[in-house]
Amino acid sequence: MENTGPLVPPYEVDDLFEPFSRMQGDRVRSYKGSGLGLSIVRAIVAAHGGEVGAVARPEGGLRVTVRLPGGTP
């Protein structure tokens, strides 16, 4: 999944998975939201034995990848 948005410095991507975390140290609730989206995604994916990761897109925003284990047919 990809989204658009401001440029994300690569060193800040992992921090965005922490609860209430946003870019540039903004860790408080604001009109932009509460900063829980990626931490919730990480918790759900982990609960199902999967992995989630993200990379900054050169033009802004993120590319997020979710991998879940396959089930039995």
C-alpha positions in Angstrom: 0.0 0.0 0.0 1.3 3.5 -0.8 0.1 6.9 0.3 1.1 10.4 -0.6 2.1 13.1 1.9 5.0 15.0 3.1 8.6 13.8 2.6 9.5 11.3 5.4 13.1 11.2 6.4 14.2 7.5 6.3 15.5 7.7 9.8 11.9 8.6 11.1 10.0 5.7 9.4 10.5 3.1 12.2 9.4 5.7 14.8 6.1 6.1 13.0 5.1 2.6 14.2 5.2 3.8 17.9 1.9 4.8 19.5 1.2 8.5 19.3 4.3 9.2 17.2 4.5 11.5 14.3 7.2 13.0 12.2 9.5 15.7 13.6 8.7 14.7 17.2 5.0 15.7 17.2 3.7 13.2 19.8 0.5 14.9 20.9 -3.1 14.7 19.6 -3.9 17.4 17.1 -6.2 18.1 14.1 -3.9 15.7 12.2 -5.1 12.7 14.3 -3.7 10.8 17.2 -0.8 8.9 15.6 -2.2 5.4 16.3 -2.7 4.1 12.7 0.6 2.3 12.1 0.9 1.1 15.7 -2.5 -0.6 15.4 -1.5 -2.1 12.0 1.7 -3.5 13.6 -0.2 -5.0 16.6 -2.8 -6.7 14.3 -0.2 -8.0 12.0 1.9 -9.3 14.9 -1.1 -11.0 16.4 -1.5 -13.0 13.2 2.2 -14.0 13.0 3.0 -11.6 10.2 5.4 -8.8 9.5 4.9 -5.1 8.6 7.4 -2.6 7.3 7.5 0.8 5.6 9.9 2.8 3.4 9.7 6.5 2.6 8.7 7.3 -1.0 11.1 9.7 -2.7 8.1 11.9 -3.7 6.6 11.9 -0.2 4.4 9.5 1.8 5.1 5.9 2.6 5.1 2.5 1.0 3.8 0.0 3.6 4.1 -3.8 3.2 2.2 -6.3 5.2 3.1 -10.0 5.0 0.9 -12.6 6.7 1.5 -16.3 6.9 -0.6 -18.5 4.6 -3.4 -20.5 6.0 -4.3 -24.1 5.2 -6.8 -24.7 2.4 
